[in-house]
Amino acid sequence: MASTILKRTSFSSSSGLRIGGVSLRYFATKVEAGTDIVAATPHNVSLQKARSWDEGVSSNFSTTPLKDIFKDKRVVIFGLPGAYTGVCSQQHVPSYKNNIDKFRAEKVDSIICVAVNDPYVMNAWAEKLQAKDAIEFYGDFDGSFHKSLGLEKDLSAALLGPRSQRWSAFVVDGKVKVLNVEENPSDFKVSGAEVILKQI
Amino acid sequence: MERVANRSRSRSIIKKSAPSRDMAPIAVGNVIPDGTLSYFDDKDDLQSVSVHSLAAGKKVILFGVPGAFTPTCSLKHVPGFIERAEELKSKGVDDILLVSVNDPFVMKAWAKSYPENKHVKFLADGLAKYTHALGLELDLGDKGLGTRSRRFALLLDDLKVKVANIESGGEFTVSSAEEIIKAL
């Protein structure tokens, strides 16, 4: 399976990179194995925990700083193009939800799902998928988290606008140990739970 | 139903807010701008449609909300139009269109949460382009929503705006179904 796993090592950011016909445009993916996720993102980048509007009001619409998510923890995080879309709902999230016990056996502290959606949509979607017990859902509503890691993707052709790649990563104390990014956001080859379980 | 604020019987109720940078808010007497909205049809195919093609030659209510799956939108504004759809139709309204700055997948999921809905069409203005053309954007970045739409309800007759009930933000006073029925 090694050939299907795109373990990113450093590459030139000037010319961009073509992988499988998909151009990485302006710059190559910034995040790679060894990146410190907290250090790589600007201070004002944070994520919004999936919540209902009332919870938002009572928490004063607080955001979650990345270090609260990653510091001193073993985290498996996966990102996907959009809540309520096909592969995301039918394959990507279930793959992690169904393997929760295996992740716990590997002493993974949290499993995180992130997408460029607002936290209320993420919350409604997580409830629909009955996945809130196993997985923590976060909204990257303005795409700033993904942009700062170079994982953004323009999906205007699919009428989704600026979104993210489909990806997964294993992050220990903020440092990326493993990163898997699909060539195409509609693929589901390298970013599933089974793949990353073998890499932890 | 919500008690709406007391006001004069003016047909155009626009609450003052910070002026939008480019477009003045849509108003009575304007011709509604054209734009593209998207949705999933009965066969689950993604469709894009021009607003003019939906509204030309017809009496149409176009109402907008800040966001799918947020309470006032979900629990008060939208149900009001769903519940009174038959009444609106009996008063000559041909179609009831709901627009929000959300993608069509989210709008489809949100529409499904109203199984009783027969007439309201849920349309996606994913990049806020149409909302911008209407001059009704609202910055809700501090709530984790980004650029959205003010809450509003318009009555269109062959593309001409006859009634424009526009909130200054997301509050729910003049934009209800109840309020626009009075104008029919």
Interface residues (C-beta under 8 A of the other chain):
Chain A: Q48 S52 W53 D54 G56 F61 T63 G82 A83 Y84 T85 N117 D118 P119 Y120 V121 N123 A124 W125 K128 G139 F141 D142 S156 A158 L159 L160 G161
Chain B: S38 L46 S48 G67 A68 F69 T70 P71 N102 D103 P104 F105 V106 K108 A109 W110 S113 A124 G126 L127 G141 D142 K143 G144 L145 G146
